Amino acid sequence: MQKRFLAVAESLKDPAMTLSGLWLSHSDEPLILQWLIDACRPIWQANHQVIKRIDLTSPKSWQEATQELDSLSLFGESSAIIISGKHKPDDAVLSQLADFANDVKAGASSHHLIWLLPKQDKKSQNTKAFKLFDQHGLIVHGAIQNESERRALLTAKAQEFGLSLTADAWQMLMSHTQHDLLTAYQTLWRLSYVHTLPSQSPPAVIDIPDLSTLLSEGGVFSVFDLSDALIQRQPNQCLKIIDYLHQTDTAPSIILWAISKDIHLIAALRNGQDPQKLGIWRNKVFSYQTLANLVSDGMISHWLTEVYDIDKTIKGLSQDNAWRLIRRLVLSICGVSV
């Protein structure tokens, strides 16, 4: 059986339900995997299931999982075993897992085994292990398919926080966080602390002024803010954001990734590629296209060389200062001679 994460999460709100058998959840968002565990935990606790965690370091680690199931069965305990790691079980373990699933269906076992994986492609979904969980248990698809699904996920979390965002506030939040589920979730979490009370019944309505105040408090910036300032060629704002990111211990590799991404997008636009197919937000197409028209292929080549040099510095292969080089590159993209 296969279900989307949202459908499973909704069903887990039933306090009377029990969880058992084989589950496999995969997602390109680690946060969704954590949300699944968070939703299961109250049910496990209500049913006095012993929660165990196993990190797979090799295929042999699966033997620990099957031994755990056997040992718990001997003592009559009901368990919830959370398995993390990409190593697939061998045929012998698959046979044991199939027997376990049959025991659960027959009412002879009430254990719950849940395997957490990164997003699985079509080839991986055709493996014996994936098919076993599909046939004998539940596959929870946690990959976000589109922005509508991302919005639905965040809406559910906003409701849990006691928040209700206006349509304009939602648009602003989604634009500000740009595909980053964790950043959007953290913003909702911070909003809940400012605008809700423990005994509050109706949800707190959040509009653009509320959200704008939170996003600007304390000069909070992200790499997405840097990207916005960069493509609009705002050198002073870029340096201000870089200084903030430096002071808050943001890894220079993350900043370099954001800058490199923008350089490659500009190069692709100069080669005539479609902005929408490149994943550029509609409200940012004009800024990207304008910058692409202002620069030359030679400038882009120079910037990419600088990206390579900064990457070497970050990896310790150069004695230069990565932050100094990042500032120099940003100023160059903004059209400022250094």
N, C-alpha and C positions, 0 to 999 in steps of 0.2 A: 504494500500500500504506500502511496506517495501523497503528501500534502504540502501546501505552502506554509511557511512559518506563521503568518498572521492567523490562519485558520486554526492551527495547533495552539497558538498562544491564547486565542479566544476560548477554546475548549478547556484549557488548563485553569480557567477562572472558576470552574465548578469545584467547590471544596469537598464534595462527596465522592469524587472520582478516585480511582486507584491507578497506579502506573506499574506496568510489568512488561516483560518480554524484551525484544530487540528493537532498538531505535538507532538510526544513523542520521545525523544532521550535518549538512555541509553548507558553507557560506564563504563568500569573499569578504565578509564583514565579521571579524572576531566578536564585535559587540553583540551581534545577533545570537551567536552561540552562547554567550554569557547570559543574555536575556532568557534563552530557553532554559538554561540551568536554574536561573533565578525563579522562573515560573514553576518549575518542577519541584523545587526545594520545599515549599510549604506542604505540598501533597506528600512527599516522602516523609517529612517530619510528622505529619498528621497520622500516617500509617506506620510510624515507628520503624521506618526502613533505615538501615545503617548505610551511610553515604561513604563510599570509597572512591579514591582517585588512582588511576594508573596511567602513567606516561609511557607510551611505546618507544623504546629505544632500538628495537629490532623485531622481526617477526616472532621471535621466541618469547617476547614480552606477553604475547597473547596467552601463553601457558599460565602466566600469573593470573590472568582474568578468569580462565576456566577453573583453575585451582581455587580461586577465591569463591566462585560460585559453588563448587563442590563442598568446600569447608563450611561455608555459611549454611548450606543445606543440612549438613550433619548436625549443626547446633540449632536448627529450626528458625534461624533469623531470616528476616526479609531484608534484602539489600538493594541499594542503588549504586551501580558501578559506573563511574564516568571515565571513559577512555579517551585519551588525546594522543594524536600521532598518526602519521601517514602509512605506517607499516601494515601491510595486509596479512591476515591470518592464512596459515597454510591449510592444506586439505584436511588434515587431522583435526585442527581446531575448528574449521568450518563444520565438520561433522558433529563435533561436540556442541557447537552453537545451535545447529539445527535441532539436536536432541533437546537442548535447553528450551528452545522456542516451542517444541512440541509438548514439553512438560508444562509450560505456562498455559498453553491452550487447553491442556487436559486438567488444569487446576492443581497440578502436582508441584508447582513452583510459583512464587509471587515476586521473584527478583526482577529488577529492571536494569538492563545494560544499555547505556547510551554512548555511542561512538561519535566524537566530534572531529570533523575534517574540514580542511580548506575546500573551496568550491571544486567540485569534480566535473571534468569535461565529459563529453559523450563517450570517449574511449574508456575512461575510468568507470563510468556508469555501466559498462558492459563486463566488468570483472566479476568473478565468482562471488567475491565478498559482497559487492554492492547488490548483486542479484539475490543473494541469500537474505539480506536485510529487507529487500523489497518484497520477497516472496513470503517470508516468515515474520516480518515485523513492520516497522514504519520508517519511511524515508521522509525527513523533514527538509524541504528545500528552503534554504535561508538566503540564497543569492537575490539581490535586489534587481528586478528586471527593468524598471524604469523609474522616472521621477515621481510618477503617481503612486507607485508602491512605497517609495521612500517617504512620501508625504503621509501616506496611510499609517506607516510604522510610527512616525514621529507624532502624528495626531493621537494615536493610542497612548503613547508615552506622556503626551501633554495632558491627556485626560487623567492618567494615573497621578500626575503631579497637581491636579486641580486647576489646570489652565485651559483657557479657550482663546486661541489667537484669531484676530480678524483676518479676513482674506488678504488685505494689504500687508499685515504683519507676517503672515505665512510666506508671502512672496518675497519679502525682505529677508526673512530668515533663510529661506532656501537659496536666495541669490548670494547672501553673505557667506554662507558655509560651502557653497559650490560642491555638491556631491559628497561632502564629508559628513557621514552620519554621526560620528563621535562628536565633532564640533557642535553640530546642531543639538544633539542630545545634552551636551554639557551646558549649552546656552539655555535650554528649557529647564534644566536642573537649577541653574543660577536664578532664573526668573521665578521659580517656585519658592525659593528662599526669600525673595524680595516681596513677592506679591500674594503669598498664600499664608493661611494660618492653619494649625492642626485641626481645629474644630470647624473649619469653613465648609459650608455645604455647597452653595452654588460655585461653579468654577470662576476663577478670576479672569476677567476679559483683558487680554493684552493687545494693545494697539501699537501703531508705529512709534509714537513718542516713548512708550514704555520700553520697547525693544531698542530703540536708538540710544536711549539713556544708558541701558545696560551695556550695549556694545561699545560705547564710547567712554564708559567709566574707567578712570585710571589709565587712559591711553592704551587700552587692550588692542593688540594687533595680531594678525595671523599672516601666514605666507600668502593667503588669498588677498589680503589687503595690499601686500607688497606687489602682487601681480597686477592688481588694479592700478596702483600708482605707476608701475613700470610701463604698462602699455599706454598710459596717458602722458608719459614722459614728465613726471613730477619729481625731479631729483631731490628736493628738500624733504618731501614726504617719504620718499624711498629711504633716505638716510635715517630719518626719524624712526621708521618702522624697523629697519635693520638694527639700529641701536637698541630698540625695545626687545627684539627677538634675541639679540646677543645677551642682554641683561637678564632675560628670563630663561637662559640656558637652552634655547632652541638649537638643535643640532645643525651645524652649518650644511651638512649633507642634505637636509630637508629644504633649506633655502635654495641651495644650488639646484636641487631637483625642480623646484618651482620656476626658477629663472631659465633653466635649460628647456623646460617644457614650453615656455613662452617663445623662446628663440626658435624652437623647431616648428611651432605653430605659425610664426611669422614667415619662416622659410617655406612652409607648405602653401601658405596663401600666395606668396610670390610665384610659386609654381602653378598657380591656377586651381588649387584644390578647393572644394566646396566647404565653407566654414561650418555648416551644419554637420557634415560628415566628419569633420575634425573634432566635433564635440564642443565647439565654441558657443557659449550662451548668446542668444539673440541680442540681448542688450549690450553685449560687449563686441559684437562683430565690427561695428564702425571703428572702434578704437584700435582693434587689431589690424583691420584693413588699412586704416590711415597710417599706422606705423609701418606696415609692410610696404606701402607706397613711398615712404620717406627714406628707407634704407636701401643699401645695395647688397648684392650677393657677396661682395668682398667683405663688407662689414659683418654680415652674418657668419661668414667663414672665420673671421677674426674672433668674434664672440665665442664661437664653438671651440676654438683653440684655447681661449681663456678658461672656458668651462672645464676642459680637459686638464689644464694646469692647476686649477683650483681643486679638482678631484684628487689629483696626485698629492697636493698639499694636505688635504683632509686625511688622506690615507698614510701620511707620514713619509711620503717619498720625496718631499721637498722641505726646505727649511723656511720657506716664506710663510707669511701670516694669512690664513684663509680668509679671515674677516676683512683684512685690508684689500685682498684681491676681489672679494665679493663686492665691496663698495666701489672699487674701480670699475668693475664690469657693469654694475648698475648705472653708474654715472655715464659710462660710454653709451649704453643703450638709450639713456635719456638725452643723449646728444651733447653732453658736457665734456669738454676736453680736459684731460687730467695731465 
